[in-house]
Amino acid sequence: MWRVIVRVSYFHDHRSRLRNHIAALFAAMGLHNTNTGTWESAAVPLAQAAAQMSQVLQTLANPQNVPNVDPLAALNHLWVYIDRV
C-alpha cells in the first residue's frame, strides 16, 4: 500500500478558485488537508496513487479549463511524495 502527500501553490489565483477546485479534487480522491499546507491520502494501491496524481497534474497543466479562474493562473510549485506505508 502507498501514501500520497502533496503540497501545491499557485500564481495569480485570485479568490482561490484554482486552489478550491484542486482541493475538491483532492477530497474526492480521499486526500485530506493536514492543516500544514499539505494533503495526504490514506494507504492506497500504487495504481490508485498514480491515477490520483495524474488527475491533479492534468488539471494543473490546464488551469484555464477551470471555471472562472484568472487567465494568468499558473502553478507556482508542486511537491509530491509517494511512499510505501
N, CA, C and O atoms as a Tinker XYZ file with bonds, in Angstrom:
   340  protein
     1  N      0.848000   -1.180000    0.000000    73     2
     2  CA     0.000000    0.000000    0.000000    64     1     3
     3  C      0.892000    1.241000    0.000000    63     2     4     5
     4  O      2.028000    1.217000    0.473000    81     3
     5  N      0.347000    2.309000   -0.539000    73     3     6
     6  CA     1.106000    3.540000   -0.742000    64     5     7
     7  C      0.340000    4.738000   -0.206000    63     6     8     9
     8  O     -0.888000    4.728000   -0.122000    81     7
     9  N      1.086000    5.760000    0.150000    73     7    10
    10  CA     0.511000    7.021000    0.633000    64     9    11
    11  C      1.016000    8.139000   -0.259000    63    10    12    13
    12  O      2.179000    8.147000   -0.662000    81    11
    13  N      0.144000    9.075000   -0.562000    73    11    14
    14  CA     0.481000   10.243000   -1.376000    64    13    15
    15  C      0.398000   11.484000   -0.492000    63    14    16    17
    16  O     -0.587000   11.688000    0.217000    81    15
    17  N      1.443000   12.312000   -0.542000    73    15    18
    18  CA     1.441000   13.594000    0.150000    64    17    19
    19  C      1.729000   14.681000   -0.881000    63    18    20    21
    20  O      2.677000   14.570000   -1.659000    81    19
    21  N      0.915000   15.723000   -0.884000    73    19    22
    22  CA     1.020000   16.774000   -1.898000    64    21    23
    23  C      1.040000   18.141000   -1.228000    63    22    24    25
    24  O      0.304000   18.399000   -0.277000    81    23
    25  N      1.893000   18.998000   -1.742000    73    23    26
    26  CA     1.882000   20.421000   -1.368000    64    25    27
    27  C      1.933000   21.198000   -2.674000    63    26    28    29
    28  O      2.738000   20.894000   -3.554000    81    27
    29  N      1.078000   22.195000   -2.797000    73    27    30
    30  CA     0.977000   22.922000   -4.056000    64    29    31
    31  C      0.644000   24.385000   -3.784000    63    30    32    33
    32  O     -0.046000   24.707000   -2.817000    81    31
    33  N      1.144000   25.268000   -4.648000    73    31    34
    34  CA     0.764000   26.682000   -4.590000    64    33    35
    35  C      0.657000   27.211000   -6.016000    63    34    36    37
    36  O      1.121000   26.582000   -6.967000    81    35
    37  N      0.040000   28.373000   -6.139000    73    35    38
    38  CA    -0.302000   28.906000   -7.456000    64    37    39
    39  C      0.058000   30.387000   -7.551000    63    38    40    41
    40  O      0.125000   31.089000   -6.542000    81    39
    41  N      0.289000   30.844000   -8.775000    73    39    42
    42  CA     0.396000   32.269000   -9.083000    64    41    43
    43  C     -0.959000   32.749000   -9.585000    63    42    44    45
    44  O     -1.682000   31.992000  -10.232000    81    43
    45  N     -1.303000   33.977000   -9.299000    73    43    46
    46  CA    -2.499000   34.638000   -9.838000    64    45    47
    47  C     -3.767000   33.836000   -9.580000    63    46    48    49
    48  O     -4.623000   33.734000  -10.458000    81    47
    49  N     -3.896000   33.273000   -8.401000    73    47    50
    50  CA    -5.098000   32.503000   -8.067000    64    49    51
    51  C     -6.028000   33.367000   -7.227000    63    50    52    53
    52  O     -6.248000   33.098000   -6.046000    81    51
    53  N     -6.569000   34.404000   -7.850000    73    51    54
    54  CA    -7.454000   35.327000   -7.161000    64    53    55
    55  C     -8.703000   34.605000   -6.686000    63    54    56    57
    56  O     -9.287000   33.795000   -7.405000    81    55
    57  N     -9.095000   34.916000   -5.466000    73    55    58
    58  CA   -10.248000   34.299000   -4.809000    64    57    59
    59  C    -10.082000   32.781000   -4.654000    63    58    60    61
    60  O    -11.058000   32.074000   -4.404000    81    59
    61  N     -8.862000   32.287000   -4.799000    73    59    62
    62  CA    -8.527000   30.867000   -4.582000    64    61    63
    63  C     -9.388000   29.912000   -5.410000    63    62    64    65
    64  O     -9.684000   28.799000   -4.974000    81    63
    65  N     -9.783000   30.345000   -6.587000    73    63    66
    66  CA   -10.648000   29.490000   -7.406000    64    65    67
    67  C     -9.940000   28.218000   -7.872000    63    66    68    69
    68  O    -10.525000   27.135000   -7.851000    81    67
    69  N     -8.685000   28.352000   -8.292000    73    67    70
    70  CA    -7.945000   27.164000   -8.711000    64    69    71
    71  C     -7.668000   26.278000   -7.497000    63    70    72    73
    72  O     -7.843000   25.061000   -7.557000    81    71
    73  N     -7.240000   26.886000   -6.414000    73    71    74
    74  CA    -6.972000   26.122000   -5.196000    64    73    75
    75  C     -8.214000   25.372000   -4.732000    63    74    76    77
    76  O     -8.128000   24.195000   -4.380000    81    75
    77  N     -9.358000   26.029000   -4.727000    73    75    78
    78  CA   -10.591000   25.383000   -4.280000    64    77    79
    79  C    -10.988000   24.233000   -5.203000    63    78    80    81
    80  O    -11.491000   23.207000   -4.746000    81    79
    81  N    -10.759000   24.410000   -6.494000    73    79    82
    82  CA   -11.054000   23.341000   -7.447000    64    81    83
    83  C    -10.157000   22.135000   -7.182000    63    82    84    85
    84  O    -10.630000   20.999000   -7.146000    81    83
    85  N     -8.866000   22.387000   -6.998000    73    83    86
    86  CA    -7.921000   21.306000   -6.713000    64    85    87
    87  C     -8.248000   20.670000   -5.361000    63    86    88    89
    88  O     -8.165000   19.451000   -5.215000    81    87
    89  N     -8.617000   21.484000   -4.378000    73    87    90
    90  CA    -8.980000   20.942000   -3.057000    64    89    91
    91  C    -10.170000   19.993000   -3.172000    63    90    92    93
    92  O    -10.200000   18.956000   -2.509000    81    91
    93  N    -11.148000   20.340000   -4.007000    73    91    94
    94  CA   -12.295000   19.451000   -4.209000    64    93    95
    95  C    -11.861000   18.142000   -4.876000    63    94    96    97
    96  O    -12.365000   17.072000   -4.532000    81    95
    97  N    -10.923000   18.228000   -5.834000    73    95    98
    98  CA   -10.386000   17.002000   -6.449000    64    97    99
    99  C     -9.692000   16.139000   -5.401000    63    98   100   101
   100  O     -9.900000   14.927000   -5.343000    81    99
   101  N     -8.870000   16.775000   -4.577000    73    99   102
   102  CA    -8.169000   16.036000   -3.531000    64   101   103
   103  C     -9.169000   15.337000   -2.601000    63   102   104   105
   104  O     -9.014000   14.156000   -2.290000    81   103
   105  N    -10.179000   16.066000   -2.170000    73   103   106
   106  CA   -11.174000   15.493000   -1.262000    64   105   107
   107  C    -11.908000   14.322000   -1.919000    63   106   108   109
   108  O    -12.145000   13.297000   -1.281000    81   107
   109  N    -12.263000   14.478000   -3.188000    73   107   110
   110  CA   -12.957000   13.398000   -3.906000    64   109   111
   111  C    -12.075000   12.160000   -4.041000    63   110   112   113
   112  O    -12.579000   11.040000   -4.113000    81   111
   113  N    -10.762000   12.364000   -4.076000    73   111   114
   114  CA    -9.826000   11.248000   -4.189000    64   113   115
   115  C     -9.492000   10.637000   -2.832000    63   114   116   117
   116  O     -8.798000    9.623000   -2.760000    81   115
   117  N     -9.979000   11.243000   -1.768000    73   115   118
   118  CA    -9.712000   10.710000   -0.446000    64   117   119
   119  C     -8.514000   11.322000    0.252000    63   118   120   121
   120  O     -8.121000   10.855000    1.321000    81   119
   121  N     -7.920000   12.367000   -0.333000    73   119   122
   122  CA    -6.836000   13.056000    0.353000    64   121   123
   123  C     -7.449000   14.023000    1.357000    63   122   124   125
   124  O     -8.497000   14.612000    1.091000    81   123
   125  N     -6.815000   14.187000    2.490000    73   123   126
   126  CA    -7.319000   15.132000    3.482000    64   125   127
   127  C     -6.269000   16.190000    3.772000    63   126   128   129
   128  O     -5.066000   15.938000    3.704000    81   127
   129  N     -6.752000   17.377000    4.095000    73   127   130
   130  CA    -5.885000   18.506000    4.399000    64   129   131
   131  C     -5.342000   18.320000    5.805000    63   130   132   133
   132  O     -6.103000   18.144000    6.756000    81   131
   133  N     -4.028000   18.360000    5.931000    73   131   134
   134  CA    -3.396000   18.159000    7.236000    64   133   135
   135  C     -3.281000   19.453000    8.026000    63   134   136   137
   136  O     -2.759000   19.443000    9.142000    81   135
   137  N     -3.751000   20.558000    7.480000    73   135   138
   138  CA    -3.660000   21.881000    8.098000    64   137   139
   139  C     -2.216000   22.351000    8.241000    63   138   140   141
   140  O     -1.935000   23.254000    9.029000    81   139
   141  N     -1.309000   21.756000    7.496000    73   139   142
   142  CA     0.074000   22.209000    7.455000    64   141   143
   143  C      0.436000   22.612000    6.033000    63   142   144   145
   144  O      1.612000   22.767000    5.701000    81   143
   145  N     -0.581000   22.779000    5.198000    73   143   146
   146  CA    -0.335000   23.137000    3.804000    64   145   147
   147  C     -0.150000   21.931000    2.913000    63   146   148   149
   148  O      0.164000   22.071000    1.731000    81   147
   149  N     -0.342000   20.743000    3.470000    73   147   150
   150  CA    -0.218000   19.536000    2.659000    64   149   151
   151  C     -1.523000   18.760000    2.669000    63   150   152   153
   152  O     -2.381000   18.943000    3.532000    81   151
   153  N     -1.638000   17.896000    1.688000    73   151   154
   154  CA    -2.765000   16.977000    1.566000    64   153   155
   155  C     -2.192000   15.574000    1.610000    63   154   156   157
   156  O     -1.130000   15.323000    1.040000    81   155
   157  N     -2.875000   14.655000    2.276000    73   155   158
   158  CA    -2.344000   13.305000    2.454000    64   157   159
   159  C     -3.441000   12.272000    2.228000    63   158   160   161
   160  O     -4.583000   12.447000    2.654000    81   159
   161  N     -3.066000   11.191000    1.547000    73   159   162
   162  CA    -4.020000   10.105000    1.316000    64   161   163
   163  C     -3.888000    9.057000    2.406000    63   162   164   165
   164  O     -2.911000    9.018000    3.154000    81   163
   165  N     -4.887000    8.223000    2.470000    73   163   166
   166  CA    -4.774000    7.003000    3.264000    64   165   167
   167  C     -3.917000    6.033000    2.460000    63   166   168   169
   168  O     -3.491000    6.352000    1.350000    81   167
   169  N     -3.668000    4.880000    3.000000    73   167   170
   170  CA    -2.919000    3.869000    2.261000    64   169   171
   171  C     -3.778000    3.348000    1.111000    63   170   172   173
   172  O     -4.890000    2.866000    1.323000    81   171
   173  N     -3.249000    3.452000   -0.107000    73   171   174
   174  CA    -3.971000    3.002000   -1.295000    64   173   175
   175  C     -3.016000    2.185000   -2.168000    63   174   176   177
   176  O     -1.798000    2.283000   -2.021000    81   175
   177  N     -3.572000    1.382000   -3.076000    73   175   178
   178  CA    -2.700000    0.662000   -4.006000    64   177   179
   179  C     -1.922000    1.652000   -4.884000    63   178   180   181
   180  O     -2.390000    2.759000   -5.150000    81   179
   181  N     -0.738000    1.238000   -5.325000    73   179   182
   182  CA     0.123000    2.121000   -6.115000    64   181   183
   183  C     -0.588000    2.635000   -7.370000    63   182   184   185
   184  O     -0.449000    3.810000   -7.709000    81   183
   185  N     -1.336000    1.793000   -8.057000    73   183   186
   186  CA    -2.045000    2.228000   -9.272000    64   185   187
   187  C     -3.045000    3.337000   -8.959000    63   186   188   189
   188  O     -3.213000    4.263000   -9.753000    81   187
   189  N     -3.701000    3.250000   -7.823000    73   187   190
   190  CA    -4.654000    4.297000   -7.432000    64   189   191
   191  C     -3.919000    5.594000   -7.110000    63   190   192   193
   192  O     -4.377000    6.673000   -7.485000    81   191
   193  N     -2.794000    5.503000   -6.425000    73   191   194
   194  CA    -1.998000    6.693000   -6.121000    64   193   195
   195  C     -1.537000    7.365000   -7.406000    63   194   196   197
   196  O     -1.589000    8.590000   -7.515000    81   195
   197  N     -1.090000    6.586000   -8.375000    73   195   198
   198  CA    -0.644000    7.135000   -9.657000    64   197   199
   199  C     -1.805000    7.787000  -10.401000    63   198   200   201
   200  O     -1.634000    8.849000  -11.001000    81   199
   201  N     -2.964000    7.176000  -10.371000    73   199   202
   202  CA    -4.143000    7.742000  -11.045000    64   201   203
   203  C     -4.551000    9.058000  -10.391000    63   202   204   205
   204  O     -4.943000   10.001000  -11.078000    81   203
   205  N     -4.459000    9.120000   -9.067000    73   203   206
   206  CA    -4.790000   10.356000   -8.362000    64   205   207
   207  C     -3.876000   11.483000   -8.815000    63   206   208   209
   208  O     -4.342000   12.585000   -9.108000    81   207
   209  N     -2.597000   11.218000   -8.873000    73   207   210
   210  CA    -1.646000   12.249000   -9.261000    64   209   211
   211  C     -1.825000   12.641000  -10.722000    63   210   212   213
   212  O     -1.651000   13.810000  -11.067000    81   211
   213  N     -2.163000   11.709000  -11.572000    73   211   214
   214  CA    -2.394000   12.016000  -12.981000    64   213   215
   215  C     -3.536000   13.017000  -13.142000    63   214   216   217
   216  O     -3.437000   13.962000  -13.925000    81   215
   217  N     -4.606000   12.807000  -12.407000    73   215   218
   218  CA    -5.762000   13.706000  -12.495000    64   217   219
   219  C     -5.379000   15.116000  -12.040000    63   218   220   221
   220  O     -5.764000   16.099000  -12.673000    81   219
   221  N     -4.640000   15.212000  -10.969000    73   219   222
   222  CA    -4.217000   16.525000  -10.472000    64   221   223
   223  C     -3.298000   17.212000  -11.482000    63   222   224   225
   224  O     -3.471000   18.396000  -11.771000    81   223
   225  N     -2.326000   16.477000  -12.017000    73   223   226
   226  CA    -1.394000   17.063000  -12.984000    64   225   227
   227  C     -2.105000   17.550000  -14.234000    63   226   228   229
   228  O     -1.736000   18.591000  -14.778000    81   227
   229  N     -3.108000   16.831000  -14.701000    73   227   230
   230  CA    -3.864000   17.261000  -15.876000    64   229   231
   231  C     -4.576000   18.579000  -15.612000    63   230   232   233
   232  O     -4.611000   19.450000  -16.481000    81   231
   233  N     -5.140000   18.731000  -14.429000    73   231   234
   234  CA    -5.816000   19.986000  -14.083000    64   233   235
   235  C     -4.820000   21.123000  -13.953000    63   234   236   237
   236  O     -5.072000   22.227000  -14.436000    81   235
   237  N     -3.688000   20.867000  -13.306000    73   235   238
   238  CA    -2.678000   21.915000  -13.122000    64   237   239
   239  C     -2.034000   22.323000  -14.438000    63   238   240   241
   240  O     -1.590000   23.462000  -14.584000    81   239
   241  N     -1.978000   21.412000  -15.390000    73   239   242
   242  CA    -1.393000   21.734000  -16.698000    64   241   243
   243  C     -2.290000   22.657000  -17.506000    63   242   244   245
   244  O     -1.812000   23.354000  -18.401000    81   243
   245  N     -3.584000   22.673000  -17.204000    73   243   246
   246  CA    -4.548000   23.488000  -17.951000    64   245   247
   247  C     -5.477000   24.224000  -16.991000    63   246   248   249
   248  O     -6.685000   23.986000  -17.013000    81   247
   249  N     -4.952000   25.107000  -16.152000    73   247   250
   250  CA    -5.802000   25.738000  -15.138000    64   249   251
   251  C     -6.919000   26.604000  -15.724000    63   250   252   253
   252  O     -7.940000   26.815000  -15.070000    81   251
   253  N     -6.739000   27.101000  -16.932000    73   251   254
   254  CA    -7.787000   27.942000  -17.512000    64   253   255
   255  C     -9.028000   27.132000  -17.889000    63   254   256   257
   256  O    -10.056000   27.718000  -18.228000    81   255
   257  N     -8.958000   25.822000  -17.838000    73   255   258
   258  CA   -10.138000   24.987000  -18.066000    64   257   259
   259  C    -11.053000   24.955000  -16.846000    63   258   260   261
   260  O    -12.184000   24.478000  -16.928000    81   259
   261  N    -10.568000   25.461000  -15.722000    73   259   262
   262  CA   -11.371000   25.529000  -14.506000    64   261   263
   263  C    -12.238000   26.785000  -14.588000    63   262   264   265
   264  O    -11.722000   27.871000  -14.853000    81   263
   265  N    -13.542000   26.654000  -14.365000    73   263   266
   266  CA   -14.443000   27.807000  -14.493000    64   265   267
   267  C    -14.029000   28.983000  -13.616000    63   266   268   269
   268  O    -13.697000   28.813000  -12.442000    81   267
   269  N    -14.053000   30.181000  -14.207000    73   267   270
   270  CA   -13.829000   31.454000  -13.518000    64   269   271
   271  C    -12.426000   31.647000  -12.954000    63   270   272   273
   272  O    -12.224000   32.511000  -12.101000    81   271
   273  N    -11.464000   30.869000  -13.408000    73   271   274
   274  CA   -10.088000   31.033000  -12.945000    64   273   275
   275  C     -9.439000   32.172000  -13.712000    63   274   276   277
   276  O     -9.675000   32.345000  -14.908000    81   275
   277  N     -8.618000   32.947000  -13.011000    73   275   278
   278  CA    -7.887000   34.046000  -13.630000    64   277   279
   279  C     -7.118000   33.524000  -14.840000    63   278   280   281
   280  O     -6.489000   32.469000  -14.754000    81   279
   281  N     -7.154000   34.241000  -15.972000    73   279   282
   282  CA    -6.436000   33.785000  -17.169000    64   281   283
   283  C     -4.932000   33.647000  -16.960000    63   282   284   285
   284  O     -4.268000   32.943000  -17.721000    81   283
   285  N     -4.384000   34.307000  -15.941000    73   283   286
   286  CA    -2.951000   34.208000  -15.660000    64   285   287
   287  C     -2.622000   33.159000  -14.597000    63   286   288   289
   288  O     -1.454000   32.967000  -14.260000    81   287
   289  N     -3.635000   32.485000  -14.072000    73   287   290
   290  CA    -3.397000   31.483000  -13.033000    64   289   291
   291  C     -2.440000   30.418000  -13.549000    63   290   292   293
   292  O     -2.548000   29.947000  -14.681000    81   291
   293  N     -1.496000   30.053000  -12.681000    73   291   294
   294  CA    -0.500000   29.058000  -13.064000    64   293   295
   295  C      0.065000   28.393000  -11.814000    63   294   296   297
   296  O     -0.039000   28.917000  -10.706000    81   295
   297  N      0.650000   27.252000  -12.021000    73   295   298
   298  CA     1.299000   26.528000  -10.951000    64   297   299
   299  C      2.532000   27.289000  -10.475000    63   298   300   301
   300  O      3.334000   27.729000  -11.298000    81   299
   301  N      2.696000   27.449000   -9.183000    73   299   302
   302  CA     3.902000   28.036000   -8.599000    64   301   303
   303  C      4.852000   26.904000   -8.235000    63   302   304   305
   304  O      5.975000   26.842000   -8.735000    81   303
   305  N      4.397000   26.014000   -7.365000    73   303   306
   306  CA     5.222000   24.840000   -7.070000    64   305   307
   307  C      4.322000   23.644000   -6.765000    63   306   308   309
   308  O      3.189000   23.793000   -6.307000    81   307
   309  N      4.854000   22.476000   -7.028000    73   307   310
   310  CA     4.160000   21.224000   -6.734000    64   309   311
   311  C      5.182000   20.284000   -6.113000    63   310   312   313
   312  O      6.217000   19.984000   -6.708000    81   311
   313  N      4.875000   19.831000   -4.924000    73   311   314
   314  CA     5.740000   18.899000   -4.233000    64   313   315
   315  C      4.901000   17.652000   -4.003000    63   314   316   317
   316  O      3.852000   17.723000   -3.363000    81   315
   317  N      5.352000   16.507000   -4.519000    73   315   318
   318  CA     4.624000   15.255000   -4.405000    64   317   319
   319  C      5.550000   14.210000   -3.791000    63   318   320   321
   320  O      6.713000   14.077000   -4.175000    81   319
   321  N      5.015000   13.490000   -2.849000    73   319   322
   322  CA     5.760000   12.434000   -2.193000    64   321   323
   323  C      4.880000   11.205000   -2.165000    63   322   324   325
   324  O      3.758000   11.259000   -1.663000    81   323
   325  N      5.361000   10.114000   -2.686000    73   323   326
   326  CA     4.634000    8.847000   -2.639000    64   325   327
   327  C      5.536000    7.835000   -1.956000    63   326   328   329
   328  O      6.656000    7.588000   -2.402000    81   327
   329  N      5.039000    7.249000   -0.867000    73   327   330
   330  CA     5.867000    6.273000   -0.161000    64   329   331
   331  C      5.054000    5.041000    0.225000    63   330   332   333
   332  O      3.826000    5.066000    0.298000    81   331
   333  N      5.785000    3.984000    0.466000    73   331   334
   334  CA     5.148000    2.731000    0.884000    64   333   335
   335  C      4.757000    2.873000    2.359000    63   334   336   337
   336  O      5.561000    3.297000    3.189000    81   335
   337  N      3.517000    2.513000    2.665000    73   335   338
   338  CA     3.018000    2.609000    4.038000    64   337   339
   339  C      3.277000    1.302000    4.752000    63   338   340
   340  O      2.934000    1.162000    5.926000    81   339
